[in-house]
Amino acid sequence: MSDPLVLIPARLAATRLPNKPLADIAGEPMIIHVWRRAVEAGIGPVVVATDTPEIVQVVEAAGGLAVLTRPDHPSGSDRLAEALESIDPEGRHDVVVNVQGDLPTIDPAIIGAAVVPLSDKTVDIVTLCAPITHPDEADNPNVVKLVGHEVAPGRLRALYFTRARAPYGPGPLWHHIGLYAYRRKALVRFVALPPGELETREKLEQLRALEAGMRIDAVIVDDLPLGVDTPEDLERARAVMQRRRLN
């Protein structure tokens, strides 16, 4: 782990919230809030990877870096891989952190926490999870659950990801947070793999890595960042940012 690079994939096409990255939150586009949080994490350079010139212009106007990628990528991971080769063809950055572009309230500290388990050479990918505290989330298919076992204090080894309530029986349930830190070699291998059987059924691309025998560990965090997918989510994010400004 010598030189991490933070990449933020962002595209305008969104069924439930069109033009999502440019949605105004407290006077700035959402993508700028995410970019600021990633910069504040202080773990390495931050670049927005997008398919839209307008997003490039907005990021550059705020003083950030952005790269234009193809519009036909099937996933954000594929967009990251293209951006990585464009930004760093020499391979200087050996860790790639994927921060989703719809997490405007994310705590910068948890971005940094994601790279720590990569000091264990057996780990290919790191993600985050938080305890499920609301009973209705346990059975909500839009809340992805991580099933794993503890390998160190505050850290799980992921065995499965699912939209169903799992595992069965008493004990904590874990809400998966879609932030990833990849070894560069792991990202390159991952995007070259065909979609997996379980990935297709659950519609969760991280299962492709598990099916291929890659190791994913998860850092347990207390803060569950608000993902913005709907107009209601956007209003909640605006309220959160307004409270922060008042405090």
JOPEQUI-V706317 format. One record per backbone hydrogen bond with DSSP energy under -1.0 kcal/mol. CO is the residue of the C=O (numbers start at 1). NH is the residue of the N-H. If there is no record, write none. Layout:
<<CO & NH> <CO & NH>>
This chain:
<<5 & 97> <6 & 47> <7 & 99> <8 & 49> <12 & 19> <19 & 22> <20 & 23> <21 & 31> <23 & 30> <25 & 28> <28 & 25> <29 & 32> <29 & 33> <30 & 34> <31 & 35> <32 & 36> <33 & 37> <34 & 38> <35 & 39> <36 & 40> <37 & 41> <39 & 42> <45 & 6> <47 & 8> <48 & 67> <49 & 10> <50 & 69> <52 & 56> <53 & 57> <54 & 58> <55 & 59> <56 & 60> <57 & 61> <58 & 62> <59 & 64> <60 & 63> <65 & 48> <67 & 50> <75 & 79> <76 & 80> <77 & 81> <78 & 82> <79 & 83> <80 & 84> <81 & 85> <82 & 86> <83 & 87> <84 & 88> <88 & 91> <94 & 184> <95 & 5> <96 & 182> <97 & 7> <98 & 180> <102 & 228> <103 & 106> <107 & 110> <108 & 112> <109 & 113> <112 & 115> <115 & 118> <116 & 119> <117 & 120> <120 & 123> <124 & 183> <125 & 217> <126 & 181> <127 & 219> <128 & 177> <129 & 221> <130 & 175> <134 & 137> <137 & 140> <140 & 143> <144 & 176> <145 & 162> <147 & 159> <147 & 160> <149 & 157> <152 & 155> <154 & 220> <155 & 151> <155 & 152> <156 & 218> <157 & 149> <160 & 147> <162 & 145> <173 & 132> <174 & 146> <175 & 130> <177 & 128> <177 & 179> <180 & 98> <181 & 126> <182 & 96> <183 & 187> <184 & 188> <185 & 189> <186 & 190> <187 & 191> <190 & 193> <196 & 200> <197 & 201> <198 & 202> <199 & 203> <199 & 204> <204 & 207> <205 & 208> <206 & 210> <207 & 211> <208 & 212> <209 & 214> <210 & 213> <215 & 124> <215 & 125> <216 & 158> <217 & 127> <218 & 156> <219 & 129> <230 & 234> <231 & 235> <232 & 236> <233 & 237> <234 & 238> <235 & 239> <236 & 240> <237 & 241> <238 & 242> <239 & 243> <240 & 244> <241 & 245> <242 & 246> <243 & 247>>
